[in-house]
Amino acid sequence: MIETERLILRPFRDGDRGPFAAINADPRVGDWLGGPITREQSDAMVDRINAQIAADGFGFWAAERRSDGRLVGMIGLRRNVGPPAPMALELGWRLSPDAQGAGLATEGARAAMDWGFANLDTHEILAWTASTNVRSQAVMRRIGMTPDPARDFDHTGLADGHPLRRHVVFAVKRP
């Protein structure tokens, strides 16, 4: 578990499934991730995330707002299995629309990144997003990540011509 001024990052609980499914079903979230997903897909994601946290000791943690205990999304680290860098440590986040724009992604991503460098044997952490997702790129820049254009890639899970297919990669080296 990681605590920041406004967030608690922790494994998902059964009570998080409904709120997380609502986040994943929201088109304002899904539009950046290839589309909204169903409750069943969201529950399967929670199962995969928690299994990874149990196995590795880290993953994409549930992001709970400290002021009211509300689940606002997920933020964390995982070992990537595909492009752009298999086995790279990936930093990622997904927040409900009403929790966006308040600095929570930056706060949580910085905490997860710091935790990764303090607790894992890694020389760098990567993050990536669609080339048009300038808000996520701004988070990456605010936490000290820099573009790594040599690693930019076309997301294989999205069709040729899909507006989100081209992804940009940001990296940060161990301080």
C-alpha positions in Angstrom: 0.0 0.0 0.0 1.2 3.5 -0.9 -0.3 6.6 0.8 0.0 10.1 -0.6 -1.5 13.4 0.6 -4.8 12.6 -1.2 -4.6 9.0 -2.3 -4.3 5.4 -1.0 -2.9 2.9 -3.6 -3.9 -0.6 -2.6 -5.1 -3.9 -4.0 -8.6 -4.0 -5.3 -11.4 -5.1 -2.9 -14.6 -6.8 -3.9 -16.5 -3.6 -3.1 -14.4 -1.8 -5.8 -15.7 -3.9 -8.6 -18.9 -1.9 -9.2 -17.2 1.5 -9.1 -14.3 0.3 -11.2 -16.7 -1.2 -13.8 -18.5 2.2 -14.0 -15.2 3.9 -14.7 -14.3 1.4 -17.3 -17.8 1.7 -19.0 -17.5 5.5 -19.2 -16.9 6.5 -22.8 -14.8 9.4 -21.6 -12.4 6.9 -20.2 -12.8 4.2 -22.8 -12.2 6.7 -25.7 -8.5 6.8 -24.8 -8.3 3.0 -24.3 -9.8 1.6 -27.4 -13.4 1.7 -26.1 -15.4 1.1 -22.9 -15.5 -2.4 -21.5 -18.3 -4.5 -19.9 -18.7 -5.3 -16.2 -17.5 -8.9 -16.9 -14.4 -7.6 -18.7 -13.8 -5.1 -15.8 -14.1 -7.9 -13.2 -11.7 -10.0 -15.1 -9.3 -7.1 -15.2 -9.6 -6.8 -11.4 -8.9 -10.5 -11.0 -5.7 -10.2 -13.3 -4.5 -7.1 -11.5 -4.9 -8.6 -8.0 -3.3 -11.9 -9.1 -0.3 -9.9 -10.4 -0.1 -7.9 -7.1 -0.2 -11.2 -5.2 2.5 -12.7 -7.3 4.8 -9.7 -7.8 4.1 -7.5 -4.8 3.0 -4.7 -7.1 0.7 -3.9 -9.9 -2.0 -1.4 -11.0 -3.4 -0.6 -7.5 -6.8 0.7 -6.8 -6.7 4.4 -6.2 -8.8 5.4 -3.3 -9.4 9.1 -2.4 -8.4 9.6 1.2 -10.9 12.4 1.9 -14.0 10.2 1.3 -12.7 6.6 0.7 -14.1 6.7 -2.9 -12.4 4.6 -5.6 -11.3 7.0 -8.3 -9.5 4.6 -10.5 -6.2 2.8 -10.7 -2.5 3.8 -10.6 0.6 1.7 -10.5 3.3 -0.4 -12.0 3.4 -3.7 -13.9 5.8 -5.8 -15.9 4.9 -5.3 -19.5 4.4 -8.4 -21.7 4.3 -6.8 -25.2 5.4 -3.8 -27.2 7.1 -1.5 -26.8 9.5 -3.3 -24.4 8.7 -6.8 -23.1 9.5 -7.1 -19.3 9.9 -3.3 -19.0 8.4 -1.7 -15.9 5.3 0.2 -17.0 3.7 3.0 -15.1 0.0 3.6 -15.8 -3.1 5.2 -14.5 -6.9 5.3 -15.2 -9.1 7.8 -13.4 -12.8 8.5 -13.4 -13.6 11.7 -15.4 -14.7 13.5 -12.2 -11.4 12.8 -10.6 -9.3 14.1 -13.6 -7.8 17.5 -13.8 -7.1 17.8 -10.0 -3.6 16.5 -10.0 -4.4 13.0 -8.7 -2.9 11.2 -11.7 0.4 13.2 -11.2 0.4 12.6 -7.4 -0.3 8.9 -7.7 2.0 8.3 -10.6 4.9 10.1 -8.9 4.3 8.0 -5.8 4.2 4.7 -7.8 7.3 5.7 -9.7 9.2 6.5 -6.5 8.0 3.3 -4.9 9.3 1.4 -8.0 12.7 2.9 -7.8 12.9 2.4 -4.1 11.7 -1.3 -4.0 12.4 -2.8 -7.4 15.7 -3.7 -9.2 15.1 -1.5 -12.3 17.1 1.1 -14.0 14.1 2.8 -15.8 10.4 3.0 -15.8 8.3 3.5 -19.0 4.9 4.9 -19.7 3.0 5.2 -23.0 -0.2 6.6 -24.4 -1.8 7.5 -27.7 0.1 10.2 -29.5 -3.0 12.4 -29.2 -3.4 12.0 -25.5 -1.7 15.2 -24.5 -3.2 15.1 -20.9 -1.4 11.8 -20.1 1.7 13.1 -21.7 1.6 16.2 -19.5 1.4 13.9 -16.4 4.5 12.0 -17.7 6.4 15.3 -18.1 5.3 16.6 -14.7 6.8 13.6 -12.9 10.1 13.9 -14.8 9.6 11.5 -17.7 10.9 12.4 -21.1 9.9 11.3 -24.6 11.7 8.3 -26.0 10.7 8.5 -29.7 12.9 5.5 -30.7 10.4 3.3 -28.8 7.2 4.8 -30.1 5.0 2.1 -31.6 1.7 1.2 -33.2 -0.6 -0.5 -30.7 -1.3 -4.0 -32.1 -4.7 -4.1 -30.3 -6.0 -1.3 -32.4 -6.9 -1.6 -36.1 -4.8 0.1 -38.8 -6.1 3.7 -39.2 -7.6 3.8 -35.6 -6.9 7.3 -34.3 -5.3 5.9 -31.1 -3.1 3.3 -32.8 0.1 5.4 -32.7 1.6 5.4 -29.2 4.4 7.5 -27.7 6.7 6.3 -25.1 8.2 8.2 -22.2 11.0 7.0 -19.9 12.6 8.0 -16.7 15.9 6.5 -15.4 16.7 5.6 -11.8 17.8 8.9 -10.0 
